[in-house]
């Protein structure tokens, strides 16, 4: 059976690690007890099912304990991760292995909590230089309950998925010798089942099963949802899912620094900074200490003395009233993507006793103001950044289903996200609170984050209020310094936990808050599944009525993965002809209509004879889905169109498991055509075509106006003959849209399939943007059909003449890594349609992740394009190759 886990996560070279951004929040002075840790060497974890009739915990947690019957464990990871790794169970994401009624992998609700209750164990050395210091074991996250034993002693208990534990092991650690850590992990208290509940929205998929998973403070989607496996993840992600680290301090400790910015208005040229931090005395005696702070590189320092009783924790604050140096003139403001630079500052804090540093911490922060209100024509929510309106072109982030997370995967998905032009990521309430590294990258890339807190209208609310609120508190304290964090929301489509708002505002107070995702100017979502793309332009894509207006938290459509990924999802016999049972299982029970309506739309490009042909044609359907949605929202931005649209969050962003209903990239991190057609639709200056009105408009996402620009349109028939053209000068308003600049009058005798090229030129005649469309003559016959110029009548694309492209390439080194620069030219007299570039290894498998500056593009006769491709080349064989292929293109291999 194919192991997707290995294929995805081990094909990442040291070169890729060096090329990506360093994890700022992985402290180099700590010892990380991961299964594999490049900084501090390797630590071996093992696991065994807990059995009360066997050895007691006191013995298991002693150094030298014999673990002959134990199996290797993945930490961070889950019980099921490790069981699959050890081939106890097959890969859940392949074929029907995960399907509940197949009984291949036992389910927590049926097998019982004891079945997935496991011991995890490792041994480690405590360095000699920890002598006479306080030794800490920090456990960042366990799902769901745990006993933490060190050298035979029970030193900690944990509950809830999102709360770390700081354990003082000083009196039990063996300095300079072997130590043992054993953690007994219990599953969630109430696993829930897939049995449909009797309550919930009419006509919905009864997401979350019976709803009982919500009684826990955990990742709710693990029980099953309509966009992933309906019957969920078998162990509900029981395990040590975040880092464990070892470090030492002296007799005073500082944690949870927070820096608040108050900006002057209306010029935002003065920033008053208030700094706070918690200081703890973990000893048995009182201490006198000094807390010092510094904003690195800004010549700003400050300090205070304080006394702490034994075991006492105090929060100490530094205000600009006490310390005028904390008022910064002309601060470097943090801006989201396309709006300016995401400027960052660094704060360093130390606590000293008798002049000697006892502990220190650092954090990065950004100076910016993000607010929102409902002062709009329809009272929809409108966001502002540093006093300026912000049109939200966002998305909904879904975590990896079995928590097979890594910094490499996080980096790849967020790099794709930035490339697409997305400016806000909603952390959907059925998921998790992502890592510090995730937020670090959002800070650096200018991506805003809307954070929800693990409650949904499809599940019950947590039974233990105090446990839930303590998890909320820990999360807010961890994330609140990140300038990318823009908004707090208690739940997805539900109500809040009493006390949550007051707690969040007390801990932060610098961000907005709303009770749930569909209130306070945010209306309900949809559509979620495949529709006729013409319905986006007509605004009939949802049965709930108009959805292209105001702020829509969930509106989207699917894209089929590439054929190489599909072969990793199921057996070849199920791929073609399409086995509806297997395809539907990997489509949330058929939710997105991949085996029905999506297939019908793909067949409108002509019937396919193989899965290769079907997947290739299906890319065109996915590209049309994505571009049509984004361009309709562009058109209606902030009231420039027929309606006032303040924001869209695409449903959804990334694949949690292997699926046939991908989005801009699939689960394997292979990009689809939707990434590049979304990237085109969301470019900051963009000329676009409306398939319903036949008009050309120009969109601007910059806080800058442009005068005397020119937009031009050209129409080509199937034989690549130009049959119509027009251009017009325009003034483009700041952060606005020039709609319906002119109408394209298609000739009556034009070929059934034809092509549109739009170009935007600056005042010097330089092309600054261009967009390509394919269109048919088919008439749109209404929302209950699959007809229209976006959707049907594309069979004649098979008549395009074959094209031999010319390519030039050179290998370039960048930061110890290699990248390929390609120039692709179409020297023929025919259009080259849907050119696809792909980097393959020696076994002809795609290298993932690979970053292409453009892909799935079309070239008119004589047209050329430069594309840069970056990959993790360090560990690849010398005979890896680039392939250039496409709809009517003779494949070429570039070695």
N, C-alpha and C positions, 0 to 999 in steps of 0.2 A: 504494500500500500504506500502511496506517495506521502511523504512527510512535508507538508507545506511549511510547517514551523521551521525546520532546518533550512529549507530552500530560501526562505525570506530573511532569516535573521543571521545566518552565518556567512552569507555572501556579502560581507562588508569588510573592506580591507582597512589596514592601518592608514592608508592614503586617505580614504574617505574620512576616517576619524580626525586626521590632521586638518582636512579641508573644512570640516564643519566648525561651527562656533564652539569654543570650549565651554563646558558646563561651569558657569561661575559659582554655582551653589554646591558644587562637590568640593568640599574643603580638603586641600592637599595635606593638611596637618592631621587628618583623621585616618584611622584604619577602617576601611569598609569591609565588612564580612560578607561580601557577595560570593556567589559560586565562582565567578571569575572576575578578578579585579586587576586591570593592567597596572595600576599605580602601586599597589601594595603586595602584588603577587597573587597566588591562587589560594582560595580557601575551599575546602571540601565540605559540603553539606550532605547529610544523609537523612533519610526519613523512613518511618515505619508506622504502620497502623497502631494506634494506641490500644493497649490491651491491659486492663487492670489486673489480670491474672498473672501477668509477666512481671518483670523487674519494676521496682518502684522508681518514682521520679528522682529520688535522692541518689539512686545508683546510676540511672541513665545520664544524669547531668554531671557525673564525675569524669575527670580526665582519664583516658585509658579504657573506658568502657568498651567492651567488645561488641562490634556492630556487624558481625558476619552476615546476618540475615537482613540487614537494612539495604536500601537501594539509594543510588545517587539522587540528590534533590536539586531542583533549580530554585535558587533564591537570589533576587526576588522572583517570585512565581507563585503558582498555586499547586494544590495537590494533584489536580488533573493534568496540569502541565507536566509534572514529573512522572506521573503514571503513563502518560503517552510517550514521553521521552524514553522510558524504560520498557516500552512495548507491552505493558500490561494491557493497554487498550489501544485500538487503532486511532489514527488521526481523526478527530471529531469533525473537522471541516471538510472531509472528503466524502463525496457520494452521500449515502444515507446513514453513515456511521453514527451520527448524533441523534437520529430520529428516535423519539422516546419509545414508540411501540415496536422498534426492532430489538430492543433489550440488549444492545451490544455494549453500551456503557451504562452502568447502574446510575439511577437518578437518586439524588439526595432525599427527595420526598418519599420515595418508595423504599429505599434501602435503609433509611434512618440516619440520624446525625452521627451515630457511632461509626458508621461505615466510612465516612470521610473525616473522622477525627484522627489526626496524625501527630506524631512526634517529628520535629525537625531538630537536627543536632549537628554541631560543628565544634572543632577545637581551635584555639587561637593562642598566640603568645601575647603577653602584656609586656611592652618594652621596659627595659631597666630605667629609662628616664622618666617613667611614670611614678617612680618611688617618691614618697612623701607628698604626693599630689592626690587630688580627688579624681577618681577614675569613673568615667561615665559610659554607660551603654545606652545608645539612643536607638529606639525602634520606631521607624517612621510610619509604618502602617501594617496592620494585620487584619484579615477578614476571617472570623468575625470576633471571636473571643480567644484569649490565650493566657496560658501560664508561662512565665519566663523564669527559668531555673539556671543558676550559675554555680558551678562547683558544688552541687548538692543542696543549694538553698533556693527556695522560692522567693524571688526578689521583686516580682512584678506581675500584675494582672492587667490585661487590656480588654477593652470592649469597644465596639464600633469600628467602622472601616477607616475613618478619616482623622483619627486623633493619635498623635505620636506619644511616646512615653520616654521620659528621661530618667534612667535608673542609676542610682548611685551604688556602684558595686565595689567601692574602695575597700571595705573591710572583708571582702570575700574574694577579691582578685589575688592571684598569685603572680607577683611582680617578677619578671624575668623567667617565668616558667609557663608550662602548659595550663590552659584553662578550658573549661567545657561550658558550652551554652546549649541548653536544650529548651525548646519551645513547643509546648503542647497546644495545637491549634484546633479550635472547635468551629464547625460551620455556623451559619446564621441560626438564630433561635427558631424562626419560622420560615422554612424554605419555600412555602407556597407550592401550588401545583398548577398545571395548565387547564384545570377544570374552569370553564367560563363562570364568571361571577354573575349574579343576578342584577347587578347595578352597573352603571356606566353609560356612556353615550350610545344612543340608538344607532344601530347599523355599523358600529365600529367592530374591530377584530377582537374585542375583549382582551386588550393588551394587559400584560402582567398577570395572566392566569386568574386565579381566585382572589388576587389582591393582597394575600397575606404576606408576601415578600416585603411589603411596605411597613410592616410592624417592626422591621429592623432598620437601622441606619446603615444602609449598604447600597451597592450598585443594583438598582431595581431591575434593569433590563436583563440581568442574568437569568431571570425566570422565564423570559421569552417575550418577544415583541414582533409586530407585523413587518418590520423592516429587516429583521434578522431571523434566526430560527424561532419559530413560534413556541417551541417546547424548551427553549433556553439552553443553559449550560449545566451539565449534569451535577457538578459539585458546587454550584453557585459561587464559584471563585473563592473557595476556602484556601487560605494560605498566607504566607508572608509576602505581601505583594509590593512592598517598598523596601528601601534600604535599611540596613542595620549598620551602625558605626560605633567605633570605640575612640575615645579621646580623653584627655586629662586637663584639669584646670587647677588653680590654687584655691584659696579659701573663699573666693567670691566669684559668682557666675552671672553673666548677663545674657538675657534672651529677649526675643520679640521686640527688636527695635522698630520704631515707627517715626516717620517724618511726614508732617503735614505741610502743605503749601497753601498760603492764602495770597491770591494774586490781586493786584490793584486793577480797577476798572476805570475807564474803558480801554486803557492803553496796554494793560498787562505788562508794564515795564518795571514792576516792583513785586518781589516775592518775599513774603514773611514766612520763615520756616520754623516750625515747632517740632522739637525732637523729644521722644520719650523712649524709655527702655526699662525692662524689668531686671532688678538686681536681686540675687538670692545668696543667702549665706547657708551653705549646706552642712556647716560644721556644728559642733556641740558647744561652741563658745561665740560670744559676740565679736564682731569685727568692725574696724574702722577702715573705710576705703574711699577711693577717689574715682569718680567716673569722668572720663575725658572723651570728647568727641571732636571729629575733624571731618569737614567736607573736603575730600581730597582734591588738590589742585586749585582750590579757590581761596586759600589763605584764610580759612575760617576755622577757628578752634574755640572750644568752650569746656568748662569743667565744673564739677560740684563734689563736695565731700558729703559722706553720710555714714551713719552708724546702723548696723543691723544686728538684731538679736539672733540667737541660735535658731536656725531653721526659718528665719524670716525672709519674705520677699517684699520688696518695695518697688513701686513704679516711680521713676524719677523723670522730671521733665525739664527741658530747656526752652524757654520762650524768647521771642524777639524783643519783648519788653525788658527781660532780664539781660539778654545778650544781644545788643543791637547789631552785632556782626552777623546775626542770623537773618538779617534783611538783605536780600540780594538785589542789586540794581541791574536792570536789563538782563534778566535771566534768559538762559538758553531754553526755550520752550520745547516740550515734547509734542510732536504732531503725529497723527496717523498717516498711513500711506497716501501719497499724492498731495498731501496738504502741507508738507514741510518735513524737516528732519526729526527723527525720534531721538531727541537729545537726552542724554542720561548723565546723572551725577552719581558720585559714590560717597557714602557715609561710613566712617569707621569709628567704632566705639571701643574703649578699653575700660577695665576696672582694675585698679591697682591697690595693693596693700604695702605700706611702707616703701613706696616708690617702685615696687616690682609688679609688673603686669601679671594679674591673676587669670584674666580671661579677656578675650576680644571677639568682636563680631563685626561684620561688614555687610552692607546691603547697597544695592543700587536703587535709585529713585529718579523720577522724572518730574519736572515742574510743569504742570498743566492743569486746566480746569475743564472737567467734563460734566455738563449738566443736561437736563432734559425738561420738557414741559409739554403742555397741550394747547398752546396758543396757535392753533392751526384751524383752517376752515371747518374741518370735520372733527376737531378735538382729538386728532390722532397724536401719538407721542412723537416729538421732534427732539433730536439730540443736537447738542452744541459742543464744540471744542474750542476752548480759548475765546469764547464769545461769538464764534461763527457757526452758522448752521452746518450740520453734517448730514448728508444723505447717506443712509446706511445701506450698503450693498454687502450683506452679511451671509452667514451660513450657520448650520447646526452641527456641532462636533459630536461624533459618536465614538466612545472609547473602544479599543480592541476588545473583542468579546470575552476572551479568556485571559485578559490582562497580560498578554505577551508583549509587553512594552519594552522599549529601550530608547536611549538617547538618539541612536541612529535613526530609528523609525520616526521619532518625534521630529527630528530635524528634517527628514525627507518630506514628511507630510506638511510641515509648516513652510518649507521652501516652496513646495508646489502651491500652497495657499497664497503666499505672497506673489508668486508669479501670476496667479489667476487674477489678481486685482481686488480680491475680497478685502474689506476693511474692518469687519467685526465677526467674531466667532462666539456663538452662543453655546455655553456648556450646558447642554440639555439635562433636565432634572432627573432623568432615569439613568444617567451615567455616573461620572465620578468628578472629583476635584483633581485636575491634572497636576503634573509635577512642577517644581520650581523651574526646571529647565524649559518646560513648555512656555511658562510665563516669561522667562528670560528672553526666549526667542521672539515672543510676541512684542516684548518691550523693544527689542532691537530692530524688528521688522516693521514696526508701526501698525500692529494688528490689535484692535480693541477686543476686549473679552467681556461677555455678559455671563455672570456666574450664577447658576441655580444650585439649590441645596437639597437634592436627593428626596424629593417628594413629587408625586404625580397624582392626577385625578383618576388614573387607572388602578391605583393601589391604595391600600389603607395607609394611614399616617403612623409614624413610629409610636410604639407603645410606651417606650421609656423617654419621656420628655427631657429629663436631665441629661441622659446619654446623648440624645440628638443635639441639644443645645451646646454640650461640651464639644462635640465634633464640629459644629458650626463655629464656635469660638476659636478652636485650634486652626481651622481653615482660614478664617478671616485674618488672624494674627500672622499666618504664614504668607498670605497673598497681598496684604494691603499696601505694601510699598511699591508694587508693580504699577507703573503708569498705564500699562495696557489694560489693567482691570478697570472697567468703566461703569459697571452696573451690577447691582445685587437683585436677585429675584428668588423668593422663597421656594417656589414650586412650579412644576409644569402643570398648567390647567387645573389648579386646585386651590386650596386655601393655605394659610401659613400656620406654623406652629405658634401658639400663644407665647409671646415673649421674644420671638425671633427678631422682629424689627427693632425693638428697643435694644437688644443685645448687639446687633450689627451696627446700629447707629452709635452706640456707646463705644464700641471697639474701633470704629472708623469714622463715619460721619462725613467723609469727603466724596462719597459716591451716592448716586440716586438709588432708590429701592422701590420695588413694587411687590405686592403680595404673590402674584402668580403671573404666568406668561401671557395670559389673555385678559388683561384688564388695564385700566388707566391709559387708554388710548392705543392699546395693542389689541387688534381684533383676532378672531380665531383664524386658524390656518386652512390650508388646502389650496390647490390640489396636491396630492402626494404621488400619484401614479401616472402612468402613461395616458395622455390625451392626444387628440389631434392638435398639432402645434398651432393651427389657425385659431384655436380657441384662446390662446394667450393674447393674440391681437384683438380678438373680439371680446375678451374679458368674460368668457363663459366657461372657463376651464374647471370651475368648481360648481357643484350642485348647490352650494350654499349661497350662490349669488356672486356679486362683484367682489373680487379679491385683489385686484390691482388698484389699490387705493389705501391711503393711510399707512399704517405699519402692519405688515403681515409677518408673523413669526415663523411660518412654515409654508413654503410654496416651492415645489420642485418636481423633478422628473428623472427617470433613470437613463443610464447608458450601458450598453453591453460591454463586457471586458474584451480584450484582445483574444484571439484564438489560443495563443500560448497559455494565457491564464485559464481559459475555460478548460483546457486539458488538465489543469491542476485541480479542478473543482470536482470532476467526476470521471468515470470510465468513458473511453471512446465510444462504446456501444450506446451510451446514454446521451452522448452529445449529438449524434446524428444518425438517423433522424432524431429529432428532439424527443426525449423521453419526458413527457409532461410531468410525471410524478417527481422525478429527480430535479428537473428545472424549477418546478414550483416550490420544492423544499428549499432550494437556494434562492428563492425569491419571496421569503416570508410567507409561504403558503400560497404563492401566486399573487401576492398583494399588488405588485407593480405591473402585472399583466405582461410579463416578458414572453411567456409561451403563447400568448393570445394576441392582444392588440399590438405589442411591440413587434411581434413576428409578422403580423399583417402589414404594418408600416414598412418593415424591411422588405417584404415581398413586393411592395410597390416599386422597388428598384429592380424588379425582375426576380423570378424564382431562383433559388440557390440549389446547387448540386452537391455541396459539401459544407462542412462546418466552417472551413476557411473562408469560403465565399460569403456565407451567411454572416459571420462575425465582421468581415470587412464592410459589407453593406450596412450592417447594423451600426457601425461607427458614424455613418452619415446621419442616421436617425437620431442618435444621441447628440451629435453636434447641433442639429437643428433644434432639438429640445432645449438645450442650454442657451444657445444664442438668442432664440426667440423670447425666452423668459426674461433674460437680462435686458434686452433691447426694449421690450415693452415697458419695463420699470424705468429704464433710462428716459424714455419718452415722457413719462409722467412725473419726473423728478420735481419735487417741491412746487407743484402747481403749474409747471411749464406746459404740461399736456392737458388732456381732457379732465384729469382728476388730480388731487393733491396726494402725492405719494411721498412718504417720509422715510420708509425703510422696508427692506425685504431681507428675510433670513431664509436662504435656500434650504430646502429639506431633501436630503441631508448631505453631509459633506464627505465623510470617509467611511469605507466599508469596515464594519466590525468583525466580519467573518468572510470566508470565501463566498462570493455571490455571483449571480448572473445579472444582477441589477446594480452595477457599479455607478459611480459618478465621475468626477474628473480624473480619478485614477482608481484602479481596482485594489482588492485586498493585497495583492502581491507587490504593490507600489509601482505597477506598470501604468503609465499615463494612458488615458483614452483621448479620443478626438475632442471630448468635451472640455478638457483642460485648456486646449489651445484656442478653441472657439469662445470659451468664457473669457480667456485672457484678452482676446480681440474685443469682445463686447464690453469689457471693463477697463480697456485702456483709457487713460485720463482725457485724451482728446480722441473723439470717435465719430466717424460718419456711419450712419446706419440706415437701413431700408425697412419699410413697413410693408409686409406682404398683403395686408388687407387694404390699405389706402394707396399703395404703390408710391409712397412719398419718401423723400430723402430728408433726414434730420442730422443735426450735429450736436454732440454731447460734450460737455466740458466739466471735468471734476477738479480742476485747479481753482485755487483762490486767486485767480488772475483772469482778466478779460483779454481777448485777442481781437484786434481790428484788422480789417482788410484781408481776411483769409479767403480762400477760394475752395469750394467743394465741387467736385466733378464726378459725373456718373457716365459709365460706358456699359452698353449692353452687347453681348456677343451671342451668336447663335451656336448651334451644336457643332458647326464646322469652323468655329473660332473666328467667324467674320463679324467685324464690328457693324452693328445695324442701327445703333442709336447712341447719341452722346449729348451731354449738356453740362454746363458749368455755371456757377454763380458766385459772386463775391458776397461775403457775409461778415458781420461783426458778432463775435461770440461772447455772451455775457459771462462775467465771473461766476463760476460754480453753477452754470445754467445750461439751457438747451435752446437751440434754434430749431424749432419743429417745422416740418413740412416746407422746407426751403423751395422744393419744386417737386412735381410729379413726373415719374417716368412713364412715358407713353410708349408702350410696347407695340411694335409693328404688328399689324393684323396677320401677316403671313410668316411670322417668326416660327422657328422650329419648336416642336413640342417641349424640348428641354433647352434652356438657354441660361446665360450667366451674366451676373452684374458685378462690375468692379467700381467701387467708390474710392475716391482719393481726396485727401485734405491737404492743402498747400498753405504755407505761411506767406508772409508779405514778400519774401524774396523768391518765391516760387519753389521752395524746397518742400518735398512731400514729407508730411509729419505723421500721417496715418493713412491706412488703406484697409478696405474690407471687401471680401469676396462672398458672393452668394450664388447658389444654383436655384433655379425656379422652373416650374412646369406651367403649361397652359391650362391645367385642370381647374375647373371652377369649384369654389368652396360651396358645398351643398348643405352646410349646417353642422352643428355640434354633435349630432348623433351619427355622423359619417366620418370616414377617413379620407376625405377628398380635399383638394385644394392645392395651391401652388407650392406649399411647404411639404405636402404629405403624400401625393399620389402622382402617377404618370411619369415616373422617372426611368421606365424601362429602356428608353432610348439612350441612356448613358452607356449602355453596352455597345453602342455604335461609334463611340469615340475612337479615333484612330490611335493605334499604339504609338507611344512616344519613347524615344531613347534619350534620357537626360545626360547632360555632361556634368561631371563633378570634379572639383578640385578640393584637396584637403591638406591640412598640415597639423602635425602634433605639436601642442604648445604645453610647456610646463608652467604650472602656477602653484605656488605654495607647496612645493614637493609633490604635487599631483599633476596628472596629465589631463588635458582636454583636447578635443578634436574640433578644429574649425573647418566647416564644410561650406563650399559655395556650390549651389545646385542651379544649373541653367537649363532652360528649355529651348533648344536650338531649332525645334521643329515648327511647323505651321499649324499645329494642333494644340489644344489645351492639354496640360498635364493635370489630371484631376486627382485630388486627395493624395498627395505625395506623403508617404510615411517613411520616417527614418527609424532605424532600430539598431542598437548595439547588441551583438550576440557574442557569447563565449565560444570556446572551441567545440562545444557540443550543440551549437546552434540554439542555445537558450538565451532569452533576453537577460541582460545584466540589469539588476535592480538594486537600488534605484539608479536611474539615469536621468539627467536633467538636460532637456533640449530647449533652446530658446524659442523654437517654434516647431510645429509638426502638423501632420494632417492638413497641409496647405495645398493650394492649387497654383499653377504657374501658367500664365498666358503665353502665347508664342513670343519668343525672344526675352521673356522675363527671367530674372534670376533672384535668388535669395541666399543670404548668408545665415548659417545656423551654427551655434556653438553647442557642443555636447560635452558634458562633464559626467564622469563615472568614477566608481571606486576601482581604478585600474591596478592598484598595487598588487593584488593577489591573483590577477587574471593571467591566463596563459598567453604567450606571445602571439598565438594565431587567432586571437579574438578579432572580430570584424564588424564593420558597419554595413548595413544593408539599406539600399534605397529602393522602395517599391511603391505601388499605388494602383489606382483603379485601372488605368490604361497604360501603365508604365512597365517597361521591361525591367525586371529586377536586376540590380547591380550590387556586387559585393566589393567593398573597399577594405583592404587589409592593412 
